[in-house]
Amino acid sequence: MPTGYYTHPSFLLHEMGHFHPECPERLQAIEDHLISHGIDGLLDRREAPAATEAQIERVHRPDYVAGLAANSPSTGYFPIDPDTSMNRHTLTAATHAAGAAVAATDAVMAGEIENAFCCVRPPGHHAEPDRAMGFCFFNNVAIAARHALAAHGLQRVAIIDFDVHHGNGTEAAFRDDSQVMMCSFFQHPFYPYSGTEHIATNMSNIPLPAYTNGLAVREVVETIWL
């Protein structure tokens, strides 16, 4: 079966200002890589739908979701923190990014596709249940995991988070939740300077020093998690 490839509607130009690293070119770089490696034609391309409010609020507090809507600007930017801002497309883009993860979960569970890749921005793993940060507004993978449990009756879900940054938002969403196990490796010390203290029993966090190479990371995965 093909891989489902979920992308935003083309009009959702989420970015955080000139010279900010969060920009539509990040998605274009992925598209270019898929084309240059001959993978593009092997994908089942699907447009990401919008997540529903109920799906988002399985992870995020209703007052937080309402606050984002109230602060969504009609022009210019609304700053959340020194790293994170909203433009007039951001909230819609974030809703579709979360919706991609939900739709991908549905399609895999229905047997339509074997696996899925969601090429979406903004990202999600720094977004906590009541806080946007680190370019993230809705925690896409957490919303998908909650959806898998609630809508498909799964008993347990595993999340593998591989990123230079620790997924603090995902950990906050599932701390001490026996239905979800999260395994994560990340550079430490580095933003958001979390993941090494007060670790919940359902978390397997592997902090790694800067410049750890790929072979060392592979060894970590094979010796600790496999």
C-alpha positions in Angstrom: 0.0 0.0 0.0 1.2 3.6 -0.6 2.2 6.1 1.9 -0.3 8.8 2.6 1.2 12.3 2.2 -0.8 15.0 3.8 -0.2 18.6 2.9 -1.9 22.0 3.7 -4.3 23.7 1.3 -2.0 26.0 -0.8 -3.4 29.3 0.6 -2.3 28.7 4.2 0.9 30.7 4.1 1.9 30.4 7.8 5.1 32.4 8.6 6.3 34.5 11.5 7.9 37.5 9.8 10.8 38.3 7.5 14.1 36.5 8.3 12.3 34.2 10.8 13.2 30.5 10.3 9.5 29.5 10.5 8.4 30.0 6.9 6.7 28.2 3.9 10.1 27.5 2.4 10.5 24.7 5.0 7.7 22.8 3.3 9.1 23.5 -0.1 12.5 22.1 1.0 10.7 18.8 1.8 8.9 18.8 -1.6 12.3 19.4 -3.4 13.9 16.5 -1.5 11.1 14.1 -2.4 11.4 15.0 -6.1 15.2 14.8 -6.2 15.2 11.4 -4.6 12.4 10.0 -6.8 10.0 9.5 -4.0 7.4 12.0 -5.0 5.6 9.7 -7.5 5.2 6.9 -4.9 3.0 9.0 -2.5 -0.7 9.1 -2.2 -1.2 12.9 -1.9 -4.0 14.1 0.3 -5.1 17.6 1.4 -5.2 18.0 5.1 -8.6 18.7 6.5 -9.2 21.0 9.5 -9.3 19.3 12.9 -12.5 19.9 14.8 -12.6 21.8 18.1 -13.5 18.6 19.9 -10.5 16.8 18.5 -8.1 19.7 19.5 -9.7 20.0 23.0 -8.8 16.3 23.8 -5.3 17.8 24.4 -5.7 21.5 24.8 -7.7 23.5 27.3 -10.8 25.2 25.8 -9.8 28.6 27.2 -6.4 28.3 25.5 -8.0 27.4 22.2 -10.4 30.3 22.5 -7.5 32.6 23.4 -5.7 31.8 20.2 -8.8 32.6 18.2 -9.3 35.9 20.0 -5.7 37.0 19.4 -5.5 35.9 15.7 -4.6 39.1 13.9 -6.3 40.3 10.7 -3.1 42.0 9.6 0.5 41.9 10.8 1.6 39.6 13.7 0.6 38.8 17.2 3.5 37.8 19.4 3.1 34.8 21.7 6.7 34.8 22.9 10.1 36.0 21.5 10.2 33.0 19.2 6.5 32.5 18.3 4.1 34.8 16.5 0.7 34.5 14.7 -0.2 36.0 11.3 -3.7 35.9 9.9 -3.2 32.4 8.4 -1.6 30.8 11.4 -4.6 29.6 13.3 -6.1 28.1 10.2 -2.8 26.5 9.3 -2.4 25.1 12.8 -6.0 23.6 12.6 -5.2 21.9 9.3 -1.8 20.7 10.6 -3.6 19.0 13.5 -6.3 17.7 11.1 -3.6 16.1 8.9 -2.5 14.0 11.9 -6.1 13.0 12.7 -6.9 12.1 9.0 -3.7 10.1 8.7 -4.6 8.2 11.8 -8.0 7.4 10.4 -6.6 6.3 7.0 -4.1 4.0 8.6 -6.6 2.5 11.0 -9.1 2.0 8.1 -6.4 0.1 6.1 -6.4 2.6 3.2 -2.7 3.3 3.6 0.1 1.5 5.4 1.7 4.6 6.9 1.5 8.4 6.5 3.7 11.5 6.5 2.3 14.9 7.3 4.1 17.7 5.6 2.6 20.5 7.6 3.5 23.7 9.5 3.3 24.9 12.2 4.9 22.0 14.1 3.5 20.7 17.4 5.6 19.0 20.0 6.4 22.1 22.0 2.7 23.1 22.4 1.5 22.3 25.9 -2.1 21.9 26.8 -2.4 25.6 27.8 0.6 27.2 26.1 2.0 27.9 22.6 5.8 28.0 22.3 8.7 27.1 20.1 6.8 27.8 16.8 4.0 25.4 18.0 0.3 26.1 18.6 -1.5 22.8 18.6 0.3 19.5 19.4 -0.4 17.6 16.3 1.0 14.2 17.4 -0.7 14.4 20.8 -4.0 15.2 19.1 -3.6 12.2 16.8 -2.7 9.9 19.7 -5.8 11.0 21.7 -7.9 10.5 18.6 -6.5 7.0 18.1 -7.5 6.1 21.7 -10.9 7.8 21.7 -12.1 7.2 18.2 -10.5 3.8 17.3 -10.6 2.1 20.7 -6.8 1.5 20.9 -5.6 0.5 24.4 -2.1 1.9 24.1 -0.2 4.2 21.8 3.6 4.8 21.4 5.1 8.1 20.3 8.6 8.3 19.1 9.9 11.9 19.1 13.2 12.5 17.3 14.3 16.1 17.1 17.1 18.3 18.2 14.7 19.7 20.8 12.9 17.8 23.6 9.1 17.5 23.0 8.1 19.1 26.2 4.5 19.7 25.1 3.9 16.1 24.2 5.4 15.0 27.5 3.1 17.5 29.4 0.1 16.2 27.5 0.7 12.5 28.5 2.6 12.7 31.8 1.7 9.5 33.9 -0.9 8.4 31.3 -0.6 4.6 31.2 -2.2 4.4 27.7 0.7 6.4 26.1 4.4 5.7 26.1 6.7 8.4 24.7 10.3 7.7 23.6 12.5 10.7 22.8 16.0 11.6 22.0 17.2 15.2 21.8 20.2 17.4 22.3 20.8 18.5 25.8 21.4 21.1 27.1 19.4 22.9 24.5 16.0 24.6 24.1 13.5 24.1 25.9 15.9 22.8 28.6 13.6 20.1 29.7 13.3 16.3 29.6 16.0 15.4 32.1 14.3 16.0 35.5 11.1 14.7 37.0 10.6 12.3 34.2 7.3 10.5 34.3 7.2 6.7 34.4 5.7 6.4 30.9 8.5 8.5 29.3 11.8 7.2 28.0 14.0 10.3 27.4 17.5 10.0 26.1 19.4 13.4 26.2 22.4 13.5 23.9 25.3 16.0 23.7 25.7 18.3 20.8 27.4 16.9 17.7 26.3 13.3 18.5 26.5 11.6 15.1 24.0 9.3 13.4 25.8 6.1 14.2 25.8 6.9 17.9 22.0 7.8 17.8 21.3 4.5 16.0 23.2 2.6 18.7 21.1 4.3 21.4 17.9 3.3 19.7 19.0 -0.3 19.1 20.5 -0.9 22.6 17.9 0.9 24.7 14.6 0.7 22.9 14.8 -2.4 20.7 
